[in-house]
Amino acid sequence: MRPTASRLRRGAAGISAAACLLALGACGTGFDAQTNQVYQPAAGANDHATDVDLLNVVGVDNSDDTATISASVLNKADADETITGVTGVTDSGDDVEGGKEVDITFAGPIDLPHGDLVKLGEEAEIVISYEDLGGGQYATLTFEFQNAAPVEMDVPIVSRGDEGVYDAVAEAPAQKSENPKS
């Protein structure tokens, strides 16, 4: 039994409609689809560019023009590593390109054993300070290491908050000192 012309046309129309639906359904996908985008749910900044991962880095506002840096640091290198210093500038101003220099109290060097996750902030190892520091701002900090390349990142300043989210982060020490360079 041979198909009639009308049956062939209906079959071709059905196949054509199915192909159009598939093509239109695929329009929202591709390499730039939202499901392929990095999702960073926490307030902090992350950097995975070197042998040392800096994770969820934030400055927790101490309400006195200082902020304690809170972060998780993972040493992925084959050997132990050390944070030897931190420098920074604010996100605006005219004293230094990109902003005003940030005063930093650094209780370092900070040892980063191979393969270990080290939490910063519970002991106020790094405290930044500048005039009118407050939640919602950013500071560009450069973390310097003994062996790894320096890491520069924009670190958000967050309010300590009423929810107790940052209760484990130490408040700034009473005195301020310059950043010791190694």
C-alpha angles and dihedrals in degrees: 000000000000121000115245123237092252091053090050091050092049091048092048090048091051092049090046092051092049091050091050092051091051092048093048092046090055094053094089095052135072137098093316096049115134091243088063094052123103111258115206107182097177125080093238131089124249132206125187098165101110139032087281120067115209107201132192093349112186137157109230110213113237093193092241102084090277133101129194114225112235119190146137113235122197120193107210094171122112091247139038116285135199135210101228101179149343129218130178153171132210121252093253141023139082109255095087128018105276096012150329120311115264121226109231131196105202120187093193173191091065116204118224110193116211111273095003128122109226119198118214124199105046089093099030093246092163122031123174126201138188137145115284093006111171148146117298095036129106134222123198106226129187116207113204123204137194094240110358124080116267116267121218118194141162106245119199119226110224131191117249087236137199095265093073092239093141100032091119091058111096119237119240120282116252096249127060123214138177123266108267112224121214 
